[in-house]
């Protein structure tokens, strides 16, 4: 009760203080608009429509006035703001620039900084110079505003007996009503004696009541929500562990970004009051970042939008917590240019106390003994009276790449204690909670390890003239330090310091990588043809294919003659003759003269010519240019060096125990892989040969190995094992790889995929460690074509392929794994015909490389038949164990639309039924029927009725699975669903899942096994028993069990949604050591405000226990 009174008092004090500030703010806004030092913008008034116009003298002032009447429409444009006024009568005073409108007045304003709005009133007095106005009995509708985050598709509607708008964009409403509901009788609204919409997105209420329907639900004597900011951005709040806090942030450079609400991992149905408050707070926030002006310690929001960037900034921070202590620090981020792309740094010093939990679970800064402990830290062996956290990032992109990241933390809990902070005050959430515990259990976010990394690289620009000898060159140098955390064993066991103190863990460098350097160099040593000849190929003369004159008709010859004469005439007119044009004209003229030397008409010749030979159409033939011989010899060199230092956590009880010289071991690895590759080809893909030789030396050593076991060193035996591992890892290899591919019919389209391929991998030199730690020795092996460790790959393959269009194709592939590898021969036949595909695979292989025993591989056959545009599909697969002459597996499947049937057989052990022991496996395997299934899924479709206002989407998924090995395991699944919706009225969804796991019970008598599963053997009677709510015993004994039942119902209430959900599913509950199934439903009933979904009332029946707004 005392807490409630305290909240009310605080709320009244807050309302008074901020409402007073709001009044002062409104007066200041109006006063600020009086002095004008900027040149006035020009106002343009346009009469767009009027039925009559007259000029009169004002009887009181004597000023000239313009009187417009009859569906008057006037636009007033000033700057970017355009105001359109409609009324039955408008009087305009040319001297005072005042406009008076009456009779169905409406005003639409667009382009202003405050947003787009439409106002209607019985009368209006409007200043066209300042755009000020007074409305009588009006209503304003705003579709866009910077004052609040309007929900998508929503409009702000304010009706008032009288309201006015000042030149500074301050709008004041007298006896106003505010709502987002555009219904004639809004479902909710706020009525207030005064409503102010202030510049910069601020607003205020006085004497306000929130109504839902006609029921008043909340009274606000005064409310003012400021949008201006203090320069140090104070944030007040309460945290369960840290206590009451004040967080301040001052931007010395740049500015604070627009507030973005944090995402929540909670589902909507799990939302709590804090989520509602956050949503309300987000709703009150402005939607656009505005320009600001510093006035003392206040950053005043202007009407103009801020168009700058918030990426570059520098800020200082100071926080105080009633339990934890205080912290101060800075943070900055800059993106200077394209060369230095990022510079970011931050540092924080925290003078904190250890926070304990008392016997009641409360967090307090005192131990059980009453003592208060101050936290400290350690830096490089130096004890410090504060905790710290810092980070530095630097990124350079040009002319080389360089990135540096150096975080630093005093303990793994520093970020969890001080990094969760805000820069925008949530007044509504703070006033509503008033520092109460939300009851949430907070998870400690511990940073168990972090790394310092330095990465640099440089790549040779491709524009440098070193090609083809060097096609790519890159160098990289990296370094890193990895810090791990371990338990601090030096803390006292009193007062539970090992549980609560942030010093209960500390960091130590577990691994240091001083340098990781690598070089990558590649290029072309020789190539044929030289790449410079590519330019010459562009000048190759292209000779078109032209039909000979003997195959041309007289008509075609005459047309060519006419074109030649035109070309010759054009050449003469230009004062010169192009050689090519002249030659073409001369050739055509000679041809025409040879065909008709007398110069007579060609028609007589054509009659005999066309009768003697039929007219032939000469196809436009294309010539495929066959590439010649290509050869390229390339190289690649990629040396790398890595060094590491390792430290041990053994013997480290406190931070001071760590010594930089207490290295556990050091290691370096050096690799210099060098490869030379050649590639030759002829005729494109007709012939390809690749050959490569690579040299791969590896050197790995541990120059230093500590044997001081008290400080985490190795034992003598472990150290020797580590040295032997280094010697085994130090190898030298020279490897030769070869690949040959020939496609003899590459230029015959039907057989172009026919090919011979051969590949091998041979180790020309390899080392093998044969010594020990005291006497290291290596044995070097040369090429041995009988050793599988020397010839690691040796394969030959042949493919005969024939493609006859898209529908017909056949291929036969034979592949061989040759000695010294284990011999293996595989053949695959693939056939494709219209609607049908077929494949068959089998082969032989040796059981071992040394033995002479062979085994046959499985014969694997598949077939697919697809008809009616793949709506009817049959698939079949069969495996035959050729080695043991037995069937291995068979599967048949038939599908049509959403219906699918399948049958499977397998070589496995069968089962015999024992009345006492149940199913018992047989001793021998057989080829037996395995399963039979039938399934149906209703194709997804949506049906519309009544001019698309009603939508119905049914769904169904069902299946019957018969276990042919153990028939009692057969089951039936049935899952129907439906979605029903009436547009803007109601939405209903339903789904359920039923399962019958005693399907065999209805057919066991048919198979002569009556009694294996007791119960009703008539499937229809058993289905009816599942609905016998009058007889619980029959309902329970029925094989048809409901696994889940779900439905949701949503009713559209314009601005509100009425939601109901119902879920039923059996739950296994353990009570008192016994288990039972619980069938209580989970029911929710809620009313949700659509503009802000977290504003809702929810009733939950959680398995028999009712809760209100859980």
FIZAVO-36523 format. One record per residue (C-alpha): residue in one letter; x, y, z. Coordinates in steps of 0.1 Angstrom, whole numbers, plus 5000, padded with zeros to 4 digits. Example, Ala and Ser with C-alpha at 12.3 -4.5 7.8 and 13.67 -1.06 7.14 Angstrom:
<nodes>
A512349555078 S513749895071 
</nodes>
This chain:
<nodes>
X500050005000 X502950235009 X504550154976 X501450244957 X501150584975 X504750654968 X504150584931 X501150824930 X503051104947 X506051064923 X503651054893 X501951374904 X505251554910 X506551434876 X503351554859 X503551904876 X507251964869 X507151844833 X503752004825 X505152334838 X508152284816 X505852214787 X503952544792 X507252724794 X508352544762 X505152644743 X505553014753 X509253004744 X508352864710 X505953134704 X508253404716 X511053274695 X509053324664 X508653704670 X512153844660 X513053774624 X516453814611 X516053594581 X514453724549 X510753634546 X509853374521 X507453474494 X503853354497 X501953254464 X498153244465 X496453074437 X492653064431 X492052724417 X488252734415 X485452974424 X481953014410 X481853394417 X484353664426 X483754014439 X485854304454 X484454484484 X485554724511 X485654614547 X483154824565 X485154824598 X488754864585 X488155004550 X490654754536 X490154604501 X488854244503 X488253974478 X485153764483 X484953424467 X481853204469 X480652864455 X482952554458 X485952774464 X489452614463 X492552824470 X496152704474 X498752894495 X502352804488 X505252914510 X508652754507 X508152374507 X504752394524 X501552394503 X498152454519 X494952394500 X491752544515 X488252444504 X485052624515 X481752764504 X482853124510 X486253274515 X487053644522 X490653764518 X491954094532 X494754194509 X496354434534 X496454214565 X496853894544 X494153734566 X491753484551 X488353394566 X486653074554 X483152944563 X480852664552 X482252314550 X485852424555 X488652174548 X492452244548 X495052014535 X498752084542 X501651894526 X505451934525 X505752084560 X508351974585 X505651864609 X504151624585 X501051594563 X497651674577 X494051744568 X491751964589 X488052024586 X486052284605 X482952494604 X485052814600 X488652914597 X490753224601 X494053184584 X497153414580 X498553344545 X501853514554 X502653314586 X500453014579 X498853064613 X495252974617 X492352944641 X489752664635 X486252654650 X484552324657 X487252144637 X488851804631 X492451744620 X493651414605 X497451364603 X498851074582 X502451154589 X503951314620 X507351344636 X505851374671 X505251004675 X505850674657 X502450624640 X501750254633 X501750154597 X498550254580 X497350454610 X496250824611 X496251074640 X492851234643 X492151524667 X488751694670 X488252014690 X485752294697 X488552534687 X492152504678 X494852714663 X498252684647 X500952944653 X503753034630 X506252824650 X504152514642 X502652494677 X499052364675 X496752414705 X493452234709 X490652344732 X488352064745 X489951824721 X489651454714 X492551244701 X492450894685 X493850674657 X490450524650 X488850674619 X485450534627 X482550784631 X482350664667 X485950584676 X486550274697 X488950464719 X489950824723 X491651064747 X489551374757 X491451664772 X490752024781 X493952124763 X496151944738 X499352094725 X501451964696 X504752154700 X507652204676 X510351944676 X507851654681 X506751734716 X503151724729 X501251774761 X497851704777 X495951884804 X493051734823 X492951424800 X490851104802 X491450784782 X488250624770 X487750274756 X484450294740 X482450504765 X484250374795 X486950604811 X489950384820 X492750634829 X492950994841 X495951214835 X495751554853 X498751674832 X501151514809 X504151654789 X506551444769 X509751634761 X511651564729 X514451804735 X517551654751 X520051754777 X523651764765 X524651484789 X521651264780 X520751144816 X519050804820 X517450704853 X516450344860 X516550044883 X518249714879 X517649414902 X521449364908 X522949704902 X520249904920 X519050254911 X521250414885 X522050734867 X523750704833 X525051004815 X526551044780 X527851364764 X528751374728 X531851594723 X531851514686 X529051394664 X525551334678 X523451064692 X521750834666 X517950794664 X516650564691 X516250204678 X514249974701 X516149654711 X514849334698 X513449094723 X513748714722 X510348674738 X507448554718 X504348774717 X502348534738 X505048554765 X505148934767 X504949104800 X504349444814 X507849564807 X507349484770 X504149684770 X506049984786 X508849954761 X506249954732 X504550254747 X507950424751 X508850344715 X505550474704 X506150804720 X509650844704 X510051064673 X510350884640 X512751124624 X516151264636 X515951644637 X518551914636 X519452044671 X520552374685 X522452404718 X520852644743 X522752624776 X522752254785 X519652174763 X519852044728 X516752194712 X515152004684 X514452214653 X511752144626 X514352064599 X515351694594 X518951604602 X520651474571 X524151414584 X525751094595 X525950954630 X528750704622 X531550944634 X531351034671 X533251084703 X531451064737 X532251054774 X530250854798 X529650864836 X527450614854 X526450564891 X524750264906 X523450244942 X524649894947 X527549854922 X529350184924 X530350424896 X532150414863 X533550664838 X534950634803 X534850744767 X534050584733 X534750704698 X534350584663 X535650744631 X535650654594 X538050904579 X538450804543 X538950524518 X542450454531 X541750454569 X538350294569 X537850264607 X539350394639 X537450304671 X538450314707 X536850294741 X537950284777 X536050254810 X537250274846 X534950124873 X535150184910 X532749914920 X531649724951 X531049344953 X527349284952 X526048994973 X522648824977 X521148805012 X518948525026 X515848665009 X517448684975 X517949054974 X521049214960 X522949434984 X526549584985 X527249425019 X528449075028 X526748865054 X529248995079 X528149355072 X531449435055 X531649625022 X534249504997 X535749734970 X536649564938 X540149584923 X542149444894 X545549354882 X547449494852 X550849354843 X551349244879 X550349594892 X547449594917 X544849864908 X541949994930 X539549984901 X538249764873 X538849844836 X537649764801 X539049904769 X539049834732 X540949964702 X540249894665 X542150024635 X541549934598 X543650044569 X542549944534 X544950124511 X547750084499 X547849764518 X545549594543 X546049634580 X543649554609 X544349574646 X541949474674 X543049504710 X540249454736 X541349454773 X539249354804 X540149344840 X537849044846 X535248844827 X532349024843 X533149394836 X531049414804 X528049244821 X528149494849 X528649824830 X528049774792 X524249754795 X523350114794 X521050364775 X521250714762 X517550784758 X515350824789 X512350594792 X510150814814 X507050604810 X508750284820 X510550444849 X507450614863 X505350304860 X507850064875 X509250304901 X512150084908 X510449754914 X511849414907 X510449264875 X511048914889 X513248814859 X516248594864 X519248754847 X521848544830 X525448654836 X527248714804 X530848614810 X533648684786 X535748364790 X538448464765 X539448734741 X542248794716 X544549064704 X544949034666 X547149214641 X546549114604 X548249274574 X548449184538 X549549324505 X548549204470 X550349314438 X548049524417 X547049364385 X547849674366 X551549644371 X553349524339 X554849204353 X552548954336 X552748684324 X555748594346 X553948704378 X550148684377 X549548714414 X551748814444 X550548854479 X552248884513 X550548854547 X551848894582 X549648814612 X550148814650 X547848734679 X547648684716 X544848474731 X543848534767 X541948274787 X540248294821 X540948074851 X539648064887 X541348294913 X542248054942 X543648334963 X540348484974 X539248435009 X536448185015 X534748415039 X531648615029 X531348404997 X533848614978 X534548314955 X530948324944 X530148694941 X533448884936 X534348984900 X537948894909 X536948524913 X538348484878 X541248644860 X542848644826 X546248514815 X547848484780 X547348114771 X548848134736 X550948384718 X551548374680 X554348624675 X554248594637 X552448404610 X554048504577 X553048374542 X553848454506 X551848354476 X553448384442 X552148244409 X552648314373 X553148174338 X556648064326 X555747994290 X552547974269 X551747894234 X550348074214 X551548394230 X548848604244 X549848904222 X548548724191 X545048764204 X544749114189 X545748984155 X542948734154 X540449024153 X541649114117 X541048764103 X539048794071 X535648634074 X534448474041 X530648434039 X529148134023 X527448243990 X525448023967 X527047993932 X525448173903 X524447843887 X521947793915 X520448143913 X517248233895 X517048503869 X515048713894 X517848683921 X520448783895 X518449083884 X518049193921 X521849163926 X522449373894 X520149643906 X521849653940 X525249673923 X524149963901 X522850153932 X526150093950 X528150223919 X525950533916 X526350603953 X530150583950 X530150823920 X527951073939 X530351083968 X533251183945 X535150863949 X534750493949 X535450253977 X537549963964 X535349703981 X532149863968 X533549903933 X534749543932 X531349423944 X529449623918 X531849513890 X531449153900 X527649173901 X527649363867 X529849093851 X527648823864 X524548983851 X526049043817 X527248673815 X523748553822 X522048793798 X524648923773 X522049053748 X520649283775 X517149163769 X514549123797 X515348843821 X511748723822 X512148493792 X515248333806 X513548283840 X510648083826 X512847803813 X515247823843 X512547793869 X510847503850 X514047313845 X515247323882 X513247373914 X513747673935 X516347593962 X516647763996 X520347804006 X520647754043 X522748004063 X525547774074 X527847834104 X531447734105 X532947614138 X536447734143 X538447444158 X541047584183 X544547484177 X547247364200 X547447544234 X550147494260 X550847674293 X553547624319 X552847784353 X554347784387 X553147854423 X555147924454 X553447954488 X555947954517 X554648014552 X556148044587 X554348014620 X555648064655 X553848004688 X554448034725 X552247844749 X551647914786 X550047684812 X547447764838 X548947524863 X550347694893 X548448024886 X546348084918 X546248464915 X547048724887 X550448804903 X551648444898 X551848484860 X555348544847 X555948624810 X559148424810 X557348114823 X556747974788 X555547614787 X556747554751 X557647734719 X557047594684 X557647704649 X556447554616 X557947624582 X556447514549 X557547594513 X555247424488 X556447474453 X554547344423 X555147354385 X552047274364 X551647224327 X548547214306 X548247124270 X545047104249 X544147064213 X540847134197 X539147284228 X537846984247 X539146724221 X542446664239 X543546784273 X546646684292 X547746824326 X550846744345 X552146884378 X555146844400 X554946974436 X557646984463 X556247004498 X558847034526 X557647074562 X559747154592 X558247164627 X560147204659 X559747284696 X562947474704 X561947504741 X559947264762 X559647324799 X559947024822 X559047214854 X555847024861 X555047244891 X554547534867 X552647344841 X555647194822 X555846854805 X557046534820 X560146394804 X558146124787 X555546374774 X558346604762 X559946324742 X556646234727 X556246594716 X559646594700 X558946274682 X555646424669 X557646714655 X560046484637 X557246284622 X555546604610 X558746724594 X558446564559 X559546614524 X557546504494 X557746544456 X554446454441 X553646414404 X549946434392 X548846354357 X545446374340 X544646284304 X541346334287 X540446254251 X537046314235 X537446164200 X533946274188 X533946614205 X532846784173 X530046544165 X527146664186 X525546324191 X528746164205 X530546474220 X530546334256 X532246014247 X535646024264 X538745844277 X540245974310 X543345864329 X544746014361 X547545924385 X549246064415 X552845944422 X555046034450 X558546064434 X560146124467 X558746084503 X560446074537 X559545844565 X560845894601 X562445574614 X564545694643 X563745804679 X564146114699 X567846054706 X568745924672 X566546094646 X566745934612 X564645944580 X564345704552 X563745844518 X561745644492 X561745694455 X558945614430 X557745254434 X555045164410 X554144854430 X553645044463 X550245194470 X551845444494 X553945564464 X551145554438 X548245704457 X545845734427 X545745534395 X542545534375 X541345474339 X537845544327 X535945524294 X532545674287 X530545604256 X527745854254 X525145934227 X522646214230 X519846224205 X518146554215 X516746634249 X514646324253 X517046044242 X520445974257 X522445664264 X525845634281 X528045344292 X530745424317 X533545184326 X536045284354 X539045104367 X541245144397 X544545004386 X547444854406 X549144914429 X545845034444 X543244774452 X541844664419 X538344774412 X536144774380 X532844944379 X530344984350 X527345204348 X524645204321 X522345504319 X519445524294 X516945814290 X513845794268 X510746004267 X509045974301 X511545704312 X515045684328 X516945364336 X520345304352 X522344994361 X525544984381 X527744694391 X531444584392 X534244384407 X536844464433 X539644284451 X539144224488 X542744334495 X545744464475 X547944164486 X545343894481 X543943734449 X540343704461 X537743904443 X534244004452 X531344124432 X529844464439 X526044514444 X524044524412 X522144854416 X519244924393 X516845224392 X513945304369 X511645614367 X508545654347 X506946004345 X503646074327 X501146354323 X503746634330 X505146454360 X501846434378 X501946054376 X505345914386 X506545554392 X509945484407 X511645154412 X514945064427 X516444714432 X519744594446 X521144244440 X524044094460 X525843934431 X528643814453 X526343604475 X523643544449 X520743694469 X518343984467 X519344274488 X516644544486 X513544644466 X511544964467 X508445054446 X506745394447 X503845534428 X502645894432 X499846094416 X498846444426 X499046424464 X498646054467 X501645824472 X501945454477 X505245264484 X506344904490 X509744794503 X511544464508 X514844414525 X517344134533 X517044134571 X516043924600 X512443834604 X510443814636 X508243554653 X505543644678 X505643484712 X502543524734 X504743594765 X507843754752 X506343934722 X508343964689 X511543764688 X514143804661 X515043504639 X518543374637 X518943394599 X518443684575 X515943654546 X514643864518 X511343974534 X508644234528 X509644534550 X506844794548 X503844914529 X502545264531 X499845484516 X499845864521 X497846154509 X498546524511 X495846764499 X497247014474 X497447364488 X494647574474 X492647874485 X488947924476 X487448274474 X483748354477 X481448664478 X483648894458 X486848764474 X485648864509 X485548504522 X488648294520 X488847924527 X492047714526 X491547354536 X494447114543 X494846744549 X497746514555 X497246144563 X499145824560 X498945454567 X502145264574 X502044884576 X505044724593 X505344394575 X507944254598 X506144334631 X502544404620 X501544534655 X503844834649 X501644954620 X499945294625 X497645554610 X498045934610 X495346184602 X496046564602 X493346794589 X493447174589 X491447464577 X491847844575 X488648044572 X488648424569 X486048694563 X487849014553 X488049264581 X485749064603 X486848724615 X489748474610 X489648114621 X492247844619 X491947484630 X494347184629 X494546854647 X496546534647 X495246184654 X497145864656 X496145504657 X498945274667 X496844954669 X495944934633 X496744564632 X493944494657 X491344534630 X492944274607 X494544024631 X491543784628 X491943784590 X495543674594 X494743404619 X496343584648 X493343694669 X494043814703 X497543964698 X496144314705 X493044314727 X490244554721 X487544644696 X488244474663 X485744664642 X487444974629 X484245174625 X482945084659 X486345174674 X486245504656 X482745574670 X484045484705 X486645754703 X483746004704 X481945834733 X482146114757 X479345954777 X481445634783 X485045714794 X486145354794 X485245304757 X486845634747 X490045534765 X490145194750 X489645324714 X492745304692 X492145644677 X494045884700 X494046264697 X497646384697 X496946754694 X494146994688 X494647354679 X492447644669 X492748014669 X489948274665 X490548644657 X487748894655 X488449234639 X487249514662 X488549794640 X491349934662 X491349614684 X491749244678 X489948984699 X492148674699 X491348324713 X493648024711 X492947674723 X495547394724 X495147044737 X497946784737 X498646504762 X501446594786 X503446344806 X503346474842 X505346334871 X503746374905 X505046204936 X507145964917 X504245844895 X503645944859 X500446024842 X499146194811 X497446534816 X494846644790 X494046994804 X493947254776 X496047564772 X493647854765 X494248224760 X491848504755 X493148844747 X492149184734 X495049354716 X495249714705 X496349704668 X498450024667 X500549884695 X500249504699 X501849494734 X498949704748 X496649414756 X494649234782 X495248864783 X493648574802 X495348244802 X494147894813 X497447724817 X496547354820 X493747424845 X495347734862 X493848074853 X496148374851 X495448734842 X498148914821 X500848654829 
</nodes>
